[in-house]
Amino acid sequence: MDALMKLSRDVQIVLGGAVLYIIFSFFDWQQVSVGSFTYGYSEWSGIGVVAALVAIVLLAWELARAFDIRITLGSITPGLASAGLAALLLLFTVITFLTHGTARHWPSYIGLLLSLVIGGAAFKRARDEGVELPTMPRNSGPMGGGTSAGGGSSSLGSSGGPADDSSTGPGSASGGA
């Protein structure tokens, strides 16, 4: 227990959140009650299986990192792998939440909330570890004019073909006509 308390707050949130997420994945995310009969589906149906499996992989990965078990992933840093797994968990949880909308039950809301918290803590931890997350380039206008590729001036002539840079073209003052 002392080993877990020595971990950073972000690691504790990701580990605890992943454990809770896995537990709540077995509850009914969809439930219908008719009289005394209740029938429901857990997250372990349809695309929810992928989300639950990603949560298990994320938990195993974070436990390996917490206990200093070295796993090499080539050029992918451990922080980037954690952030990527958390992003996958969030993505598949949102897909599950949206596709399992009929007779939605309270555990689905908790699962969605937990995936948001896990994702936020994992991204904060990755940023604190120095992982540079990709950013969108900023353009100067609605069409990206100015400095980005594809913007700027056109070099087409009046006939739609490439502009003739010589001074002897039909529109020049020095001749050709």
C-alpha positions as CSV (number, residue, x, y, z in Angstrom):
1,M,0.0,0.0,0.0
2,D,2.9,2.4,0.7
3,A,4.2,1.8,-2.7
4,L,1.0,3.0,-4.3
5,M,1.0,6.1,-2.0
6,K,4.5,7.0,-3.2
7,L,3.3,7.3,-6.8
8,S,2.4,10.6,-8.3
9,R,-1.2,11.8,-8.1
10,D,-1.7,11.3,-11.9
11,V,-0.5,7.7,-11.7
12,Q,-2.8,7.0,-8.8
13,I,-5.8,8.5,-10.8
14,V,-5.0,6.5,-13.9
15,L,-4.5,3.2,-11.9
16,G,-7.6,3.7,-9.7
17,G,-9.7,4.9,-12.6
18,A,-8.7,1.9,-14.7
19,V,-9.6,-0.5,-11.9
20,L,-13.0,1.2,-11.4
21,Y,-13.6,1.3,-15.1
22,I,-13.0,-2.4,-15.4
23,I,-15.3,-3.1,-12.5
24,F,-18.1,-0.9,-13.9
25,S,-17.7,-2.5,-17.4
26,F,-19.4,-5.6,-15.9
27,F,-22.4,-3.7,-14.7
28,D,-25.5,-3.2,-17.0
29,W,-24.8,-0.3,-19.3
30,Q,-28.2,-0.8,-20.8
31,Q,-31.1,-2.1,-18.8
32,V,-34.8,-2.6,-19.2
33,S,-37.2,-3.4,-16.3
34,V,-40.6,-4.8,-16.9
35,G,-42.4,-5.5,-13.6
36,S,-40.1,-7.6,-11.5
37,F,-38.0,-8.8,-14.5
38,T,-34.8,-6.9,-15.4
39,Y,-32.7,-7.5,-18.4
40,G,-29.5,-5.7,-19.4
41,Y,-26.3,-5.6,-21.3
42,S,-22.9,-4.8,-19.9
43,E,-20.2,-3.0,-21.8
44,W,-18.9,-6.4,-22.8
45,S,-21.1,-6.5,-25.9
46,G,-20.5,-5.0,-29.4
47,I,-17.8,-2.4,-29.6
48,G,-17.7,-2.1,-25.8
49,V,-15.5,-5.2,-25.8
50,V,-12.7,-3.2,-27.4
51,A,-13.1,-0.4,-24.8
52,A,-13.0,-2.9,-21.9
53,L,-9.9,-4.7,-23.4
54,V,-8.1,-1.4,-23.9
55,A,-8.8,-0.6,-20.2
56,I,-7.2,-3.9,-19.2
57,V,-4.2,-3.3,-21.4
58,L,-3.9,0.3,-20.0
59,L,-4.1,-1.1,-16.4
60,A,-1.4,-3.7,-17.2
61,W,0.8,-1.1,-18.8
62,E,0.5,1.4,-15.9
63,L,1.2,-1.4,-13.4
64,A,4.3,-2.3,-15.4
65,R,5.4,1.3,-15.3
66,A,4.7,1.6,-11.6
67,F,6.8,-1.4,-10.8
68,D,9.7,-0.4,-13.2
69,I,9.2,-3.3,-15.5
70,R,11.0,-2.2,-18.7
71,I,9.1,-2.8,-21.9
72,T,10.6,-1.3,-25.1
73,L,8.3,-0.1,-27.8
74,G,10.9,1.2,-30.3
75,S,10.8,4.9,-30.6
76,I,7.5,5.2,-28.6
77,T,8.2,6.6,-25.1
78,P,6.3,5.1,-22.1
79,G,4.5,8.4,-21.6
80,L,3.3,8.5,-25.2
81,A,2.1,4.9,-24.9
82,S,0.1,5.7,-21.8
83,A,-1.4,8.8,-23.5
84,G,-2.2,6.7,-26.6
85,L,-3.9,4.0,-24.6
86,A,-5.9,6.5,-22.6
87,A,-7.0,8.2,-25.8
88,L,-8.1,4.9,-27.3
89,L,-10.0,4.1,-24.1
90,L,-11.8,7.5,-24.3
91,L,-12.5,7.0,-28.0
92,F,-14.0,3.5,-27.7
93,T,-15.9,4.5,-24.5
94,V,-17.5,7.4,-26.3
95,I,-18.4,5.1,-29.3
96,T,-19.8,2.6,-26.9
97,F,-21.8,5.2,-25.0
98,L,-23.3,6.6,-28.2
99,T,-24.1,3.2,-29.9
100,H,-25.5,1.7,-26.7
101,G,-28.0,4.5,-26.2
102,T,-31.2,2.5,-26.0
103,A,-32.2,2.1,-22.4
104,R,-28.9,3.6,-21.1
105,H,-28.3,2.9,-17.5
106,W,-26.3,4.8,-14.9
107,P,-23.0,2.6,-15.1
108,S,-22.6,3.9,-18.7
109,Y,-22.4,7.5,-17.4
110,I,-19.8,6.5,-14.8
111,G,-17.8,4.6,-17.4
112,L,-17.8,7.7,-19.6
113,L,-16.8,10.0,-16.7
114,L,-14.0,7.6,-15.7
115,S,-12.6,7.5,-19.2
116,L,-12.6,11.3,-19.3
117,V,-10.7,11.4,-16.0
118,I,-8.3,8.7,-17.0
119,G,-7.6,10.5,-20.3
120,G,-7.1,13.9,-18.6
121,A,-4.7,12.4,-16.0
122,A,-2.7,10.4,-18.6
123,F,-2.3,13.4,-20.9
124,K,-1.3,15.7,-17.9
125,R,1.3,13.0,-16.9
126,A,2.6,12.7,-20.4
127,R,3.0,16.5,-20.7
128,D,4.8,16.6,-17.3
129,E,7.1,13.8,-18.5
130,G,8.1,15.9,-21.6
131,V,6.1,14.1,-24.2
132,E,5.3,16.6,-27.0
133,L,1.8,16.0,-28.3
134,P,1.0,17.0,-31.9
135,T,-0.5,20.4,-32.4
136,M,-2.5,21.7,-35.3
137,P,-0.7,24.3,-37.5
138,R,-2.2,27.8,-37.4
139,N,-3.0,29.5,-40.7
140,S,-3.5,33.2,-41.3
141,G,-6.8,32.9,-43.0
142,P,-9.8,30.8,-43.7
143,M,-8.2,29.3,-46.8
144,G,-4.7,29.1,-45.2
145,G,-3.4,31.9,-47.3
146,G,0.0,33.4,-46.8
147,T,2.5,30.9,-45.4
148,S,1.0,27.5,-45.7
149,A,1.2,25.1,-48.6
150,G,-1.6,25.5,-51.1
151,G,-2.1,29.2,-50.3
152,G,-0.6,32.2,-51.9
153,S,-0.8,33.6,-55.4
154,S,-1.6,31.7,-58.6
155,S,0.8,31.4,-61.5
156,L,-1.7,30.6,-64.2
157,G,-1.9,32.7,-67.3
158,S,-5.1,34.1,-68.8
159,S,-5.7,30.9,-70.9
160,G,-5.5,28.7,-67.8
161,G,-2.1,27.3,-68.5
162,P,1.2,28.3,-66.8
163,A,2.0,31.9,-67.0
164,D,4.7,32.9,-69.5
165,D,7.4,34.8,-67.7
166,S,9.1,36.0,-70.8
167,S,8.5,39.6,-71.9
168,T,7.6,38.6,-75.5
169,G,4.2,37.1,-74.7
170,P,1.0,38.4,-76.3
171,G,0.2,40.7,-73.4
172,S,3.6,42.3,-73.2
173,A,4.3,45.8,-74.4
174,S,7.5,44.9,-76.3
175,G,6.1,42.8,-79.0
176,G,5.0,39.6,-80.4
177,A,1.6,41.0,-81.7
